[in-house]
Amino acid sequence: MLNNSIVRVSLKPTLVVVKTLYIVRHAKSSWDDPSLPDRKRPLNKRGFKNAHELANCIKISNYKVDMAYSSPAKRALNTAEIICDKLEITQDQFKVHDGFYPLNYRYLFQFIQNLDNSLEAVLIVGHEPALSQFVNHFLETPLEKLVTGSLTKLDFDVAHWRDVRPSSILKIHHLNRHYWSGVELK
């Protein structure tokens, strides 16, 4: 006796939800005035040049940013303002976050996991060593450090920022003044 029952197979596509994080280490700062407190050191000439180059790379790459956060340190603010200006990020989309100076890795990780889920792409401008520690958390082969004026783009397969973890990483792309075209790290 033949079984003539119909087998139904669901070919439901898996939906990948992507949250994107842009981690930017501020551009090169000036040490011309040793009496300035660390928090007040501005960018030097090369730093301004590299910040503009980085902003151009981000613009050309059509990276979308819903919200940008910066450390209150002048060198980070200078870098963030150059990028935000180039990307036409509004004042409502830009916040200075006092908790990013000094910045520590655990605080940064908690901050990211508590981001508003309506945000799909967030840019953070900050400092070493917390930024390298954060990025290295997602890499099998860690970077020595993020050089000044660099960007690391992390794409996560998550619907909620609280779910960001190494197992949710889809892709990591890193670029800096030594190679503006960038390199895939994962």
N, CA and C atoms as an extended XYZ file, in Angstrom:
558
Properties=species:S:1:pos:R:3:atomname:S:1:resname:S:1:resid:I:1 pbc="F F F"
N         0.840       -1.163        0.000 N   MET     1
C         0.000        0.000        0.000 CA  MET     1
C         0.894        1.239        0.000 C   MET     1
N         0.623        2.135       -0.907 N   LEU     2
C         1.400        3.362       -1.032 CA  LEU     2
C         0.829        4.442       -0.124 C   LEU     2
N         1.727        5.179        0.440 N   ASN     3
C         1.313        6.310        1.268 CA  ASN     3
C         1.283        7.537        0.375 C   ASN     3
N         0.139        8.056        0.084 N   ASN     4
C        -0.016        9.202       -0.810 CA  ASN     4
C        -0.124       10.524       -0.053 C   ASN     4
N         0.342       10.559        1.156 N   SER     5
C         0.247       11.808        1.911 CA  SER     5
C         1.237       12.831        1.348 C   SER     5
N         0.883       14.052        1.486 N   ILE     6
C         1.705       15.157        0.984 CA  ILE     6
C         2.590       15.662        2.119 C   ILE     6
N         3.845       15.784        1.805 N   VAL     7
C         4.786       16.320        2.779 CA  VAL     7
C         4.983       17.789        2.455 C   VAL     7
N         4.779       18.634        3.413 N   ARG     8
C         4.959       20.075        3.207 CA  ARG     8
C         6.287       20.493        3.841 C   ARG     8
N         7.071       21.133        3.038 N   VAL     9
C         8.362       21.611        3.508 CA  VAL     9
C         8.333       23.128        3.496 C   VAL     9
N         8.663       23.691        4.606 N   SER    10
C         8.706       25.139        4.696 CA  SER    10
C        10.108       25.605        4.341 C   SER    10
N        10.205       26.448        3.366 N   LEU    11
C        11.489       27.015        2.966 CA  LEU    11
C        11.559       28.463        3.399 C   LEU    11
N        11.266       28.668        4.645 N   LYS    12
C        11.273       30.008        5.208 CA  LYS    12
C        12.712       30.533        5.259 C   LYS    12
N        12.973       31.658        4.619 N   PRO    13
C        14.344       32.177        4.661 CA  PRO    13
C        14.689       32.679        6.067 C   PRO    13
N        15.931       32.490        6.446 N   THR    14
C        16.348       33.017        7.744 CA  THR    14
C        16.635       34.495        7.582 C   THR    14
N        16.101       35.255        8.468 N   LEU    15
C        16.252       36.699        8.424 CA  LEU    15
C        17.433       37.113        9.284 C   LEU    15
N        18.368       37.796        8.681 N   VAL    16
C        19.514       38.288        9.421 CA  VAL    16
C        19.234       39.740        9.806 C   VAL    16
N        19.248       39.994       11.080 N   VAL    17
C        19.070       41.351       11.583 CA  VAL    17
C        20.454       41.859       11.937 C   VAL    17
N        20.796       43.018       11.415 N   VAL    18
C        22.146       43.521       11.638 CA  VAL    18
C        22.125       44.817       12.434 C   VAL    18
N        22.901       44.821       13.496 N   LYS    19
C        23.218       46.042       14.230 CA  LYS    19
C        24.685       46.315       13.907 C   LYS    19
N        24.986       47.565       13.591 N   THR    20
C        26.352       47.931       13.207 CA  THR    20
C        26.926       48.925       14.190 C   THR    20
N        28.153       48.651       14.571 N   LEU    21
C        28.876       49.504       15.490 CA  LEU    21
C        30.149       49.981       14.803 C   LEU    21
N        30.350       51.294       14.806 N   TYR    22
C        31.570       51.890       14.267 CA  TYR    22
C        32.392       52.382       15.460 C   TYR    22
N        33.543       51.774       15.663 N   ILE    23
C        34.434       52.152       16.755 CA  ILE    23
C        35.557       52.993       16.161 C   ILE    23
N        35.671       54.240       16.608 N   VAL    24
C        36.679       55.161       16.078 CA  VAL    24
C        37.610       55.588       17.204 C   VAL    24
N        38.899       55.373       16.975 N   ARG    25
C        39.872       55.965       17.896 CA  ARG    25
C        40.152       57.363       17.387 C   ARG    25
N        40.126       58.327       18.284 N   HIS    26
C        40.363       59.722       17.910 CA  HIS    26
C        41.642       59.834       17.079 C   HIS    26
N        41.727       60.866       16.261 N   ALA    27
C        42.920       61.111       15.457 CA  ALA    27
C        44.050       61.632       16.344 C   ALA    27
N        45.226       61.773       15.741 N   LYS    28
C        46.460       62.134       16.461 CA  LYS    28
C        46.322       63.480       17.172 C   LYS    28
N        46.695       63.491       18.450 N   SER    29
C        46.562       64.712       19.247 CA  SER    29
C        47.875       65.477       19.342 C   SER    29
N        47.736       66.716       19.715 N   SER    30
C        48.884       67.620       19.831 CA  SER    30
C        49.459       67.557       21.243 C   SER    30
N        50.784       67.593       21.293 N   TRP    31
C        51.505       67.674       22.558 CA  TRP    31
C        52.294       68.978       22.618 C   TRP    31
N        51.915       69.951       21.783 N   ASP    32
C        52.643       71.226       21.700 CA  ASP    32
C        52.665       71.987       23.018 C   ASP    32
N        51.575       71.892       23.768 N   ASP    33
C        51.492       72.614       25.044 CA  ASP    33
C        51.437       71.601       26.183 C   ASP    33
N        52.597       71.277       26.780 N   PRO    34
C        52.621       70.267       27.837 CA  PRO    34
C        51.849       70.670       29.102 C   PRO    34
N        51.499       71.958       29.220 N   SER    35
C        50.753       72.391       30.405 CA  SER    35
C        49.254       72.094       30.295 C   SER    35
N        48.788       71.749       29.094 N   LEU    36
C        47.356       71.441       28.919 CA  LEU    36
C        47.005       70.133       29.619 C   LEU    36
N        45.887       70.109       30.315 N   PRO    37
C        45.424       68.826       30.867 CA  PRO    37
C        45.112       67.870       29.706 C   PRO    37
N        45.275       66.591       29.933 N   ASP    38
C        45.063       65.581       28.890 CA  ASP    38
C        43.716       65.745       28.194 C   ASP    38
N        42.690       66.012       28.947 N   ARG    39
C        41.331       66.136       28.412 CA  ARG    39
C        41.208       67.286       27.402 C   ARG    39
N        42.092       68.275       27.482 N   LYS    40
C        41.976       69.471       26.634 CA  LYS    40
C        42.919       69.472       25.434 C   LYS    40
N        43.655       68.385       25.231 N   ARG    41
C        44.568       68.351       24.090 CA  ARG    41
C        43.795       68.237       22.776 C   ARG    41
N        44.036       69.166       21.834 N   PRO    42
C        43.345       69.121       20.540 CA  PRO    42
C        44.072       68.186       19.569 C   PRO    42
N        43.541       68.072       18.376 N   LEU    43
C        44.225       67.339       17.317 CA  LEU    43
C        45.415       68.152       16.829 C   LEU    43
N        46.455       67.464       16.372 N   ASN    44
C        47.554       68.167       15.723 CA  ASN    44
C        47.257       68.250       14.226 C   ASN    44
N        48.177       68.790       13.451 N   LYS    45
C        47.961       68.980       12.014 CA  LYS    45
C        47.662       67.651       11.313 C   LYS    45
N        48.486       66.639       11.603 N   ARG    46
C        48.247       65.317       11.002 CA  ARG    46
C        46.916       64.743       11.462 C   ARG    46
N        46.555       64.979       12.714 N   GLY    47
C        45.290       64.488       13.235 CA  GLY    47
C        44.095       65.061       12.488 C   GLY    47
N        44.121       66.383       12.223 N   PHE    48
C        43.039       66.995       11.445 CA  PHE    48
C        42.984       66.412       10.038 C   PHE    48
N        44.149       66.236        9.427 N   LYS    49
C        44.217       65.664        8.072 CA  LYS    49
C        43.636       64.248        8.068 C   LYS    49
N        44.072       63.420        9.019 N   ASN    50
C        43.586       62.037        9.081 CA  ASN    50
C        42.107       61.957        9.426 C   ASN    50
N        41.624       62.832       10.288 N   ALA    51
C        40.194       62.831       10.628 CA  ALA    51
C        39.356       63.147        9.389 C   ALA    51
N        39.822       64.082        8.585 N   HIS    52
C        39.107       64.404        7.340 CA  HIS    52
C        39.183       63.240        6.352 C   HIS    52
N        40.329       62.596        6.265 N   GLU    53
C        40.467       61.421        5.381 CA  GLU    53
C        39.536       60.304        5.838 C   GLU    53
N        39.495       60.063        7.135 N   LEU    54
C        38.619       59.031        7.687 CA  LEU    54
C        37.156       59.363        7.401 C   LEU    54
N        36.776       60.600        7.617 N   ALA    55
C        35.398       61.027        7.341 CA  ALA    55
C        35.052       60.809        5.868 C   ALA    55
N        35.978       61.116        4.976 N   ASN    56
C        35.752       60.892        3.539 CA  ASN    56
C        35.565       59.414        3.234 C   ASN    56
N        36.388       58.564        3.843 N   CYS    57
C        36.251       57.113        3.633 CA  CYS    57
C        34.886       56.614        4.089 C   CYS    57
N        34.441       57.094        5.238 N   ILE    58
C        33.138       56.686        5.763 CA  ILE    58
C        32.033       57.142        4.807 C   ILE    58
N        32.133       58.377        4.330 N   LYS    59
C        31.131       58.929        3.407 CA  LYS    59
C        31.100       58.140        2.103 C   LYS    59
N        32.277       57.896        1.527 N   ILE    60
C        32.373       57.163        0.254 CA  ILE    60
C        31.825       55.743        0.399 C   ILE    60
N        32.023       55.152        1.559 N   SER    61
C        31.552       53.786        1.811 CA  SER    61
C        30.050       53.716        2.066 C   SER    61
N        29.405       54.873        2.114 N   ASN    62
C        27.956       54.951        2.364 CA  ASN    62
C        27.550       54.317        3.693 C   ASN    62
N        28.412       54.440        4.683 N   TYR    63
C        28.064       53.934        6.001 CA  TYR    63
C        26.956       54.798        6.585 C   TYR    63
N        25.956       54.138        7.129 N   LYS    64
C        24.809       54.814        7.728 CA  LYS    64
C        25.029       54.880        9.241 C   LYS    64
N        24.794       56.039        9.817 N   VAL    65
C        24.934       56.216       11.268 CA  VAL    65
C        23.643       56.820       11.804 C   VAL    65
N        23.010       56.114       12.745 N   ASP    66
C        21.789       56.627       13.374 CA  ASP    66
C        22.104       57.543       14.547 C   ASP    66
N        23.208       57.235       15.253 N   MET    67
C        23.576       58.009       16.435 CA  MET    67
C        25.086       57.947       16.600 C   MET    67
N        25.667       59.076       17.005 N   ALA    68
C        27.106       59.153       17.266 CA  ALA    68
C        27.319       59.609       18.705 C   ALA    68
N        28.286       58.981       19.357 N   TYR    69
C        28.660       59.328       20.720 CA  TYR    69
C        30.157       59.611       20.748 C   TYR    69
N        30.554       60.596       21.538 N   SER    70
C        31.961       60.922       21.655 CA  SER    70
C        32.358       61.128       23.105 C   SER    70
N        33.611       60.833       23.363 N   SER    71
C        34.243       61.213       24.617 CA  SER    71
C        34.252       62.738       24.677 C   SER    71
N        34.239       63.313       25.877 N   PRO    72
C        34.308       64.771       25.989 CA  PRO    72
C        35.724       65.330       25.803 C   PRO    72
N        36.733       64.468       25.707 N   ALA    73
C        38.102       64.961       25.502 CA  ALA    73
C        38.177       65.667       24.152 C   ALA    73
N        38.881       66.786       24.121 N   LYS    74
C        38.892       67.645       22.932 CA  LYS    74
C        39.317       66.910       21.662 C   LYS    74
N        40.324       66.048       21.731 N   ARG    75
C        40.803       65.337       20.537 CA  ARG    75
C        39.740       64.394       19.980 C   ARG    75
N        38.965       63.771       20.877 N   ALA    76
C        37.876       62.898       20.432 CA  ALA    76
C        36.737       63.733       19.861 C   ALA    76
N        36.414       64.832       20.533 N   LEU    77
C        35.357       65.726       20.034 CA  LEU    77
C        35.705       66.290       18.667 C   LEU    77
N        36.966       66.727       18.483 N   ASN    78
C        37.399       67.238       17.171 CA  ASN    78
C        37.176       66.176       16.104 C   ASN    78
N        37.586       64.941       16.387 N   THR    79
C        37.444       63.835       15.434 CA  THR    79
C        35.972       63.572       15.133 C   THR    79
N        35.163       63.487       16.184 N   ALA    80
C        33.733       63.208       16.013 CA  ALA    80
C        33.040       64.321       15.222 C   ALA    80
N        33.370       65.563       15.513 N   GLU    81
C        32.736       66.689       14.806 CA  GLU    81
C        33.075       66.680       13.320 C   GLU    81
N        34.297       66.344       12.975 N   ILE    82
C        34.693       66.268       11.568 CA  ILE    82
C        33.904       65.167       10.856 C   ILE    82
N        33.797       64.006       11.494 N   ILE    83
C        33.049       62.887       10.902 CA  ILE    83
C        31.569       63.229       10.795 C   ILE    83
N        30.996       63.751       11.866 N   CYS    84
C        29.562       64.079       11.866 CA  CYS    84
C        29.233       65.146       10.840 C   CYS    84
N        30.107       66.123       10.691 N   ASP    85
C        29.902       67.163        9.692 CA  ASP    85
C        29.885       66.565        8.291 C   ASP    85
N        30.840       65.699        7.996 N   LYS    86
C        30.937       65.078        6.669 CA  LYS    86
C        29.728       64.199        6.373 C   LYS    86
N        29.243       63.506        7.395 N   LEU    87
C        28.112       62.591        7.215 CA  LEU    87
C        26.758       63.275        7.388 C   LEU    87
N        26.800       64.582        7.663 N   GLU    88
C        25.584       65.368        7.862 CA  GLU    88
C        24.726       64.805        8.996 C   GLU    88
N        25.396       64.417       10.061 N   ILE    89
C        24.719       63.940       11.264 CA  ILE    89
C        24.234       65.164       12.028 C   ILE    89
N        22.979       65.161       12.395 N   THR    90
C        22.383       66.315       13.068 CA  THR    90
C        22.789       66.369       14.536 C   THR    90
N        22.529       67.516       15.161 N   GLN    91
C        22.821       67.665       16.595 CA  GLN    91
C        22.025       66.669       17.425 C   GLN    91
N        20.822       66.331       16.970 N   ASP    92
C        20.004       65.350       17.689 CA  ASP    92
C        20.594       63.947       17.618 C   ASP    92
N        21.433       63.711       16.630 N   GLN    93
C        22.041       62.396       16.438 CA  GLN    93
C        23.453       62.319       17.027 C   GLN    93
N        23.873       63.332       17.758 N   PHE    94
C        25.226       63.374       18.300 CA  PHE    94
C        25.185       63.715       19.790 C   PHE    94
N        25.870       62.892       20.577 N   LYS    95
C        25.907       63.141       22.020 CA  LYS    95
C        27.330       62.977       22.541 C   LYS    95
N        27.689       63.911       23.408 N   VAL    96
C        28.948       63.806       24.138 CA  VAL    96
C        28.633       63.015       25.396 C   VAL    96
N        29.420       61.978       25.639 N   HIS    97
C        29.137       61.095       26.769 CA  HIS    97
C        30.290       61.144       27.758 C   HIS    97
N        30.048       61.751       28.906 N   ASP    98
C        31.090       61.924       29.926 CA  ASP    98
C        31.699       60.604       30.387 C   ASP    98
N        30.933       59.533       30.329 N   GLY    99
C        31.432       58.223       30.747 CA  GLY    99
C        32.511       57.656       29.844 C   GLY    99
N        32.740       58.299       28.700 N   PHE   100
C        33.768       57.826       27.770 CA  PHE   100
C        35.143       58.436       28.046 C   PHE   100
N        35.268       59.221       29.123 N   TYR   101
C        36.580       59.743       29.499 CA  TYR   101
C        36.706       59.780       31.008 C   TYR   101
N        37.646       59.060       31.585 N   PRO   102
C        38.412       58.034       30.882 CA  PRO   102
C        37.488       56.866       30.541 C   PRO   102
N        37.859       56.134       29.528 N   LEU   103
C        37.019       55.047       29.031 CA  LEU   103
C        37.593       53.713       29.467 C   LEU   103
N        36.722       52.863       30.003 N   ASN   104
C        37.184       51.511       30.283 CA  ASN   104
C        36.310       50.514       29.537 C   ASN   104
N        36.889       49.387       29.258 N   TYR   105
C        36.269       48.360       28.418 CA  TYR   105
C        34.928       47.877       28.956 C   TYR   105
N        34.862       47.583       30.230 N   ARG   106
C        33.617       47.054       30.801 CA  ARG   106
C        32.477       48.076       30.690 C   ARG   106
N        32.802       49.335       30.966 N   TYR   107
C        31.799       50.384       30.853 CA  TYR   107
C        31.320       50.495       29.400 C   TYR   107
N        32.248       50.471       28.444 N   LEU   108
C        31.894       50.563       27.021 CA  LEU   108
C        30.980       49.409       26.625 C   LEU   108
N        31.319       48.210       27.051 N   PHE   109
C        30.512       47.039       26.702 CA  PHE   109
C        29.097       47.174       27.266 C   PHE   109
N        28.983       47.611       28.514 N   GLN   110
C        27.654       47.803       29.122 CA  GLN   110
C        26.878       48.900       28.401 C   GLN   110
N        27.566       49.973       28.051 N   PHE   111
C        26.924       51.074       27.334 CA  PHE   111
C        26.316       50.561       26.026 C   PHE   111
N        27.087       49.791       25.278 N   ILE   112
C        26.628       49.266       23.985 CA  ILE   112
C        25.448       48.320       24.182 C   ILE   112
N        25.521       47.460       25.173 N   GLN   113
C        24.432       46.512       25.402 CA  GLN   113
C        23.152       47.196       25.898 C   GLN   113
N        23.257       48.444       26.306 N   ASN   114
C        22.076       49.197       26.753 CA  ASN   114
C        21.612       50.246       25.753 C   ASN   114
N        22.140       50.203       24.537 N   LEU   115
C        21.695       51.147       23.506 CA  LEU   115
C        20.232       50.909       23.161 C   LEU   115
N        19.592       51.950       22.698 N   ASP   116
C        18.196       51.879       22.257 CA  ASP   116
C        18.126       50.960       21.031 C   ASP   116
N        17.250       49.971       21.073 N   ASN   117
C        17.144       48.992       19.985 CA  ASN   117
C        16.615       49.562       18.683 C   ASN   117
N        16.065       50.780       18.735 N   SER   118
C        15.623       51.398       17.481 CA  SER   118
C        16.829       51.866       16.654 C   SER   118
N        17.989       51.968       17.282 N   LEU   119
C        19.211       52.362       16.577 CA  LEU   119
C        19.808       51.137       15.888 C   LEU   119
N        20.055       51.264       14.603 N   GLU   120
C        20.657       50.156       13.860 CA  GLU   120
C        22.158       50.316       13.703 C   GLU   120
N        22.625       51.564       13.649 N   ALA   121
C        24.044       51.821       13.425 CA  ALA   121
C        24.511       52.954       14.330 C   ALA   121
N        25.537       52.663       15.136 N   VAL   122
C        26.025       53.614       16.132 CA  VAL   122
C        27.528       53.804       15.959 C   VAL   122
N        27.953       55.072       16.038 N   LEU   123
C        29.365       55.425       15.955 CA  LEU   123
C        29.822       55.891       17.328 C   LEU   123
N        30.972       55.366       17.772 N   ILE   124
C        31.535       55.756       19.061 CA  ILE   124
C        32.970       56.208       18.841 C   ILE   124
N        33.284       57.426       19.309 N   VAL   125
C        34.643       57.964       19.215 CA  VAL   125
C        35.221       58.013       20.619 C   VAL   125
N        36.349       57.323       20.796 N   GLY   126
C        36.919       57.241       22.132 CA  GLY   126
C        38.411       57.004       22.135 C   GLY   126
N        38.859       56.264       23.150 N   HIS   127
C        40.278       56.178       23.500 CA  HIS   127
C        40.751       54.745       23.716 C   HIS   127
N        42.052       54.615       23.642 N   GLU   128
C        42.742       53.388       24.015 CA  GLU   128
C        42.896       53.365       25.531 C   GLU   128
N        43.075       52.236       26.138 N   PRO   129
C        43.105       50.899       25.560 CA  PRO   129
C        41.726       50.249       25.442 C   PRO   129
N        40.678       50.932       25.935 N   ALA   130
C        39.337       50.330       25.967 CA  ALA   130
C        38.834       49.938       24.583 C   ALA   130
N        39.118       50.756       23.571 N   LEU   131
C        38.611       50.440       22.231 CA  LEU   131
C        39.234       49.157       21.689 C   LEU   131
N        40.542       49.010       21.834 N   SER   132
C        41.200       47.771       21.384 CA  SER   132
C        40.692       46.576       22.177 C   SER   132
N        40.529       46.736       23.461 N   GLN   133
C        40.021       45.639       24.284 CA  GLN   133
C        38.637       45.215       23.821 C   GLN   133
N        37.802       46.202       23.488 N   PHE   134
C        36.456       45.882       23.013 CA  PHE   134
C        36.519       45.134       21.681 C   PHE   134
N        37.240       45.675       20.708 N   VAL   135
C        37.339       45.036       19.390 CA  VAL   135
C        37.960       43.649       19.516 C   VAL   135
N        39.015       43.514       20.310 N   ASN   136
C        39.691       42.222       20.469 CA  ASN   136
C        38.801       41.162       21.089 C   ASN   136
N        37.787       41.584       21.812 N   HIS   137
C        36.825       40.647       22.400 CA  HIS   137
C        36.143       39.809       21.311 C   HIS   137
N        36.092       40.331       20.091 N   PHE   138
C        35.388       39.666       18.987 CA  PHE   138
C        36.330       39.011       17.970 C   PHE   138
N        37.629       39.097       18.202 N   LEU   139
C        38.617       38.573       17.256 CA  LEU   139
C        39.326       37.346       17.806 C   LEU   139
N        39.640       36.402       16.926 N   GLU   140
C        40.441       35.252       17.338 CA  GLU   140
C        41.906       35.659       17.491 C   GLU   140
N        42.382       36.504       16.572 N   THR   141
C        43.747       37.020       16.647 CA  THR   141
C        43.657       38.499       16.992 C   THR   141
N        44.019       38.867       18.221 N   PRO   142
C        43.837       40.251       18.646 CA  PRO   142
C        44.763       41.238       17.938 C   PRO   142
N        44.291       42.466       17.834 N   LEU   143
C        45.108       43.568       17.333 CA  LEU   143
C        45.979       44.063       18.481 C   LEU   143
N        47.161       44.547       18.152 N   GLU   144
C        48.018       45.106       19.195 CA  GLU   144
C        47.355       46.339       19.792 C   GLU   144
N        46.881       47.221       18.912 N   LYS   145
C        46.146       48.413       19.335 CA  LYS   145
C        45.473       49.023       18.111 C   LYS   145
N        44.497       49.852       18.363 N   LEU   146
C        43.896       50.626       17.287 CA  LEU   146
C        44.723       51.901       17.169 C   LEU   146
N        45.250       52.167       15.981 N   VAL   147
C        46.047       53.379       15.807 CA  VAL   147
C        45.127       54.587       15.795 C   VAL   147
N        45.704       55.761       16.033 N   THR   148
C        44.902       56.980       16.014 CA  THR   148
C        44.282       57.158       14.631 C   THR   148
N        43.078       57.698       14.622 N   GLY   149
C        42.385       57.960       13.367 CA  GLY   149
C        41.942       56.703       12.651 C   GLY   149
N        41.611       55.659       13.394 N   SER   150
C        41.175       54.408       12.760 CA  SER   150
C        39.702       54.143       13.047 C   SER   150
N        39.120       53.299       12.203 N   LEU   151
C        37.724       52.895       12.358 CA  LEU   151
C        37.630       51.387       12.244 C   LEU   151
N        36.875       50.791       13.141 N   THR   152
C        36.567       49.367       13.058 CA  THR   152
C        35.050       49.246       12.998 C   THR   152
N        34.569       48.612       11.930 N   LYS   153
C        33.134       48.415       11.724 CA  LYS   153
C        32.799       46.981       12.108 C   LYS   153
N        31.893       46.843       13.075 N   LEU   154
C        31.466       45.527       13.537 CA  LEU   154
C        29.993       45.334       13.213 C   LEU   154
N        29.678       44.275       12.468 N   ASP   155
C        28.297       43.935       12.140 CA  ASP   155
C        27.881       42.733       12.983 C   ASP   155
N        26.753       42.875       13.681 N   PHE   156
C        26.252       41.827       14.568 CA  PHE   156
C        24.908       41.319       14.070 C   PHE   156
N        24.695       40.022       14.160 N   ASP   157
C        23.424       39.405       13.825 CA  ASP   157
C        22.565       39.375       15.082 C   ASP   157
N        22.035       40.538       15.442 N   VAL   158
C        21.196       40.667       16.638 CA  VAL   158
C        20.080       41.674       16.372 C   VAL   158
N        18.965       41.479       17.026 N   ALA   159
C        17.876       42.443       16.963 CA  ALA   159
C        17.951       43.413       18.134 C   ALA   159
N        18.656       42.986       19.184 N   HIS   160
C        18.766       43.776       20.411 CA  HIS   160
C        20.237       43.947       20.768 C   HIS   160
N        20.610       45.148       21.124 N   TRP   161
C        21.999       45.431       21.479 CA  TRP   161
C        22.454       44.584       22.666 C   TRP   161
N        21.545       44.229       23.550 N   ARG   162
C        21.917       43.426       24.726 CA  ARG   162
C        22.467       42.056       24.334 C   ARG   162
N        22.194       41.631       23.092 N   ASP   163
C        22.641       40.317       22.622 CA  ASP   163
C        24.000       40.351       21.925 C   ASP   163
N        24.650       41.505       21.917 N   VAL   164
C        25.978       41.613       21.306 CA  VAL   164
C        26.958       40.748       22.105 C   VAL   164
N        27.588       39.824       21.397 N   ARG   165
C        28.596       38.931       21.991 CA  ARG   165
C        29.412       38.321       20.849 C   ARG   165
N        30.530       37.682       21.142 N   PRO   166
C        31.362       37.123       20.072 CA  PRO   166
C        30.604       36.192       19.118 C   PRO   166
N        29.669       35.410       19.617 N   SER   167
C        28.939       34.480       18.753 CA  SER   167
C        27.973       35.190       17.804 C   SER   167
N        27.694       36.472       18.038 N   SER   168
C        26.752       37.198       17.176 CA  SER   168
C        27.440       38.034       16.099 C   SER   168
N        28.771       38.011       16.059 N   ILE   169
C        29.490       38.829       15.085 CA  ILE   169
C        29.359       38.223       13.687 C   ILE   169
N        29.055       39.063       12.708 N   LEU   170
C        28.983       38.628       11.316 CA  LEU   170
C        30.257       38.987       10.562 C   LEU   170
N        30.720       40.226       10.783 N   LYS   171
C        31.834       40.734        9.998 CA  LYS   171
C        32.508       41.869       10.756 C   LYS   171
N        33.836       41.935       10.596 N   ILE   172
C        34.603       43.042       11.173 CA  ILE   172
C        35.511       43.598       10.080 C   ILE   172
N        35.390       44.899        9.841 N   HIS   173
C        36.201       45.586        8.824 CA  HIS   173
C        36.956       46.713        9.520 C   HIS   173
N        38.254       46.800        9.259 N   HIS   174
C        39.093       47.795        9.930 CA  HIS   174
C        39.839       48.633        8.901 C   HIS   174
N        39.865       49.953        9.121 N   LEU   175
C        40.645       50.825        8.238 CA  LEU   175
C        41.319       51.918        9.042 C   LEU   175
N        42.451       52.380        8.510 N   ASN   176
C        43.183       53.470        9.154 CA  ASN   176
C        44.083       54.153        8.140 C   ASN   176
N        44.869       55.115        8.593 N   ARG   177
C        45.680       55.937        7.690 CA  ARG   177
C        46.712       55.131        6.908 C   ARG   177
N        47.021       53.925        7.348 N   HIS   178
C        47.986       53.092        6.643 CA  HIS   178
C        47.346       52.326        5.485 C   HIS   178
N        46.046       52.105        5.557 N   TYR   179
C        45.304       51.436        4.480 CA  TYR   179
C        43.837       51.853        4.550 C   TYR   179
N        43.552       52.931        3.811 N   TRP   180
C        42.191       53.480        3.820 CA  TRP   180
C        41.184       52.534        3.189 C   TRP   180
N        41.637       51.619        2.341 N   SER   181
C        40.692       50.661        1.752 CA  SER   181
C        40.244       49.629        2.792 C   SER   181
N        41.027       49.456        3.824 N   GLY   182
C        40.640       48.605        4.927 CA  GLY   182
C        40.972       47.134        4.718 C   GLY   182
N        40.707       46.367        5.762 N   VAL   183
C        40.979       44.941        5.756 CA  VAL   183
C        39.884       44.240        6.559 C   VAL   183
N        39.480       43.077        6.067 N   GLU   184
C        38.498       42.256        6.796 CA  GLU   184
C        39.218       41.513        7.903 C   GLU   184
N        38.744       41.648        9.125 N   LEU   185
C        39.341       40.948       10.254 CA  LEU   185
C        38.555       39.695       10.605 C   LEU   185
N        37.317       39.646       10.161 N   LYS   186
C        36.466       38.459       10.369 CA  LYS   186
C        35.358       38.495        9.350 C   LYS   186
